[in-house]
Amino acid sequence: MTDPFAPPPETGSTTVTWERRRWTKESAGGFFAATAAFVVVQALVLEPVSRSLPDYAPRVTALAGIPAATLAHPLATRWLKRLPSSAPPR
């Protein structure tokens, strides 16, 4: 059995074997949409919930914002992938 914390064997190559995910317009837009949905839902839910359930207002607003953000991210990402590229034509 190999040690999972052992350094990789030296192969003489200095190239990185893993590739970083790129920060694309789709991922940036999805992140922005998810954050915006979370904040908007919290703003809409906080006032009525703080009146009806004052002890649970922070918990309820967070639990309402999480599904909104979870739904907004893939929807925005899918929509942004359909947009034409902003790169100049070659």
N, C-alpha and C positions, 0 to 999 in steps of 0.2 A: 504494500500500500504506500502511495506517495504522500509526502507531506504537503498539504494545501498551502502552507505559508512559506514554503521553500522558494527561493528566488528561481527564476527560469534558467535553464541551462544556457551557457554562453555559446552562441552560434557564430559569433564574429560579425554579425550584422547589427547595425545600429538603427535599423528602421523599426518603427513602432508596429506591433502586430495587430493592434486593435484600431478601429477607426471611430473617431468621435462623430456624434450626430451633429448635423449642421443646423444652425438656427435659421430656418427658412421663413419666408413670409407666411406660410401656412401655420407653422408652429408658433410664430410670434402672434399672429392674428387669433389663433385658437386660445393661447394663453390670455391675451387681452380680453377676448369675449368671455372666457370663463371667469376672470376676475371681475369684469363689469357686471356679469349676471349675478355673481355672489353678492356684490355690493348693493346692486339695485334691489334684489330680493330682500336683503337684510333691511334696507331702508323702508321698504314697503311693509314688511312684516313686524318690525320692531314696535311701532306705535300701537297697533291693536293688541299685540301679544303682551306688551308691558302693562296694558290696562287690565286685561283679562287674567293673565298668569304672571304677575310681577316677579315671582321667585324663579320662574323658568324662562324668562324672556331671552337671556343670552343663549341658552341652550337651544331653545326652539328656533330662534332666528338663524343660528349656525346650521342646525339640522335642515332648515328650509333652504338655505343658500347652497348647501353641498349638492343636492340633486340638480339645482339650476345650473351650477357651474359644470357639473358632470355632463349635462345635456348640451350646454352651450359650446363646449370645446369641440366635440366631433362635428357638430353642425357647422360651426364657423370654419373649421379646417376643411370640411368637404366643400363648402361654398367657395373658399379662397382658392382651392385647387382648380376650380372651373374658370377662374379669371385668366385672361390672357397674360402672357409673360410681360414683364416690364423691361426686360433686357432689350437693348437696341438690336435691330435686325442686322445680320452679317452680310 
